[in-house]
Amino acid sequence: MSSAREAILDCAVRHFAEHGYGGASLREILREAGVNTAAAHYHFGSKEEVYREAVSRYMKRLCEERRASLEAIDPDLSTELRLERIIRAYIEPHIRLCSEPAAHDYVKLLARFITENSELTRRIYSEILEPVRSLYAAAFAEVLPALPKEELQRLFSFMVVLMVSAPADSSYQSLTGHPAWPKEPGRLVDQLVGFICAGFLQRAQQARPAARQQRGRRTSAARTASARRNGRA
């Protein structure tokens, strides 16, 4: 990667993290990077492409790590252990990244990226994140079959929001007087995984009686239909 391209991306991550896509100025990014407009057009072509590259810079790495960790989970583990490993496989790469000084601006950008609701954000999200998210959604559905798809998706969303917000949680800092940024990423991972895993299991436990009742109703309806058909025969 050329030094000009690298300089633009370094400044772009910081500006997009502070101001969002709409509020960041490409002119200010280039001025701080010490490069001219021609260099920006040569390497990227547009502000949108600068944003796309800034977001995907670490995101692709996270996706690769998450895919590899998910594939390594033993399918013969108990439900609880397998669920814990799935959650950990998704969360841990992000929290480890948070502990890297060079990635601080990127982590702030990702937190903003998750909450921004624009067509551009949705496109980037679909292109980069959705393939791996779909693998994890399928893994959750396999390990917790009693939970309806819509509820699993909601719980998955809760998990992502908590993962992204925890390392920069201002309420934690106001309560404790300590920065939320994890000096011990492993400890924060354990806290998040334990909390989220308990939530998934609690909802699955509540869903089982409803699922059994629904299966019972389907079975009863099938028997009634069969009896009616036999009666007409």
Secondary structure, DSSP 4 states (H G I P E B T S, - for coil): --HHHHHHHHHHHHHHHHHHHHH--HHHHHHHHT--HHHHHHHTSSHHHHHHHHHHHHHHHHHHHHHHHHHTS-TTS-HHHHHHHHHHHHHHHHHHHHT-GGGHHHHHHHHHHHH---HHHHHHIIIIIHHHHHHHHHHHHHH-TTS-HHHHHHHHHHHHHHHHHGGG-HHHHHHHSS-SS-SSHHHHHHHHHHHHHHHHHHHHHHHHHHHHHHHHHHHHHHHHHHHHHHHH-
